[in-house]
Amino acid sequence: MPKKTLPKDLPGLETCHDCGAKPGEIHQPGCDVERCSACGGQRLSCCCKGEHDPVYAVWKGIWPGKAEADYLHVDLNQFYQIGYHKIFLVKPKV
């Protein structure tokens, strides 16, 4: 099966400011932007050993939770304080 490639220029989407991942790419180890797919918190400082799925937390070109916060009409700090990150940024268990 051929590897899917993204267009070189995706208007409105940015590379990760910390690790340089392009939209659709997995963050580099130690990236301070990547979110943990198990708890929704910052991957760099979480304690979810072996539960994190880096593919689920792929860089999407916008700050994690920003689109959801905008949709809910809360700022990004409120998004995390309320706990929405535990819903929107966590990989469902199957």
C-alpha positions in Angstrom: 0.0 0.0 0.0 1.5 3.4 -0.9 2.3 5.8 1.8 -0.1 8.8 2.1 1.5 12.1 1.6 0.1 15.5 2.6 0.3 18.6 0.4 3.5 20.6 1.0 1.4 23.7 1.8 -1.6 23.4 4.1 -3.0 26.9 4.5 -3.7 27.9 8.1 -1.7 25.0 9.6 1.7 25.4 11.1 4.6 23.2 12.0 5.1 22.4 15.7 7.0 25.2 17.2 9.0 22.9 19.5 9.9 19.8 17.5 9.2 21.0 13.9 6.7 18.2 13.2 4.6 19.1 10.1 0.8 18.6 10.2 0.1 14.8 10.1 3.6 13.9 11.6 4.4 12.4 14.9 6.1 14.7 17.4 9.8 14.2 18.1 10.7 12.7 21.6 10.8 15.4 24.3 8.5 17.8 22.5 6.8 20.1 25.0 3.7 20.5 22.8 2.7 16.9 22.4 -0.3 15.8 24.5 -0.5 12.4 26.2 -3.2 10.2 24.5 -3.8 8.5 27.9 -4.5 11.5 30.2 -4.7 14.5 27.9 -1.9 16.3 29.8 1.5 17.5 28.5 3.3 14.3 27.4 6.7 15.6 28.5 5.5 15.7 32.2 2.9 12.9 32.4 3.4 9.6 34.2 1.4 7.4 31.9 4.0 4.7 31.4 3.3 2.5 28.4 -0.2 3.8 27.8 0.6 6.7 25.4 -0.1 6.3 21.7 2.1 8.8 19.8 0.1 8.2 16.6 -3.1 9.4 18.3 -1.3 12.5 19.4 0.0 13.4 16.0 0.6 17.1 15.3 -2.5 18.5 13.6 -1.1 22.0 12.7 -2.9 23.9 15.5 -2.3 24.0 19.2 -3.9 20.9 21.0 -7.4 21.8 22.2 -7.5 25.2 20.4 -10.2 24.3 17.9 -12.3 22.6 20.6 -11.9 25.6 22.9 -12.9 28.0 20.2 -15.9 25.9 19.4 -16.9 25.9 23.1 -16.3 29.6 23.4 -13.7 29.2 26.2 -10.1 30.3 26.2 -7.4 27.6 26.1 -6.5 28.0 29.8 -10.2 27.4 30.7 -10.3 24.4 28.3 -7.6 22.7 30.4 -8.9 24.0 33.8 -12.4 22.7 33.2 -11.0 19.3 32.1 -12.1 19.2 28.5 -8.7 17.9 27.5 -9.6 14.7 29.3 -12.4 14.2 26.8 -11.1 15.7 23.5 -7.4 14.7 23.7 -7.6 11.2 25.2 -7.7 8.2 23.0 -10.8 6.1 23.7 -10.2 2.7 25.2 -11.6 -0.1 23.2 
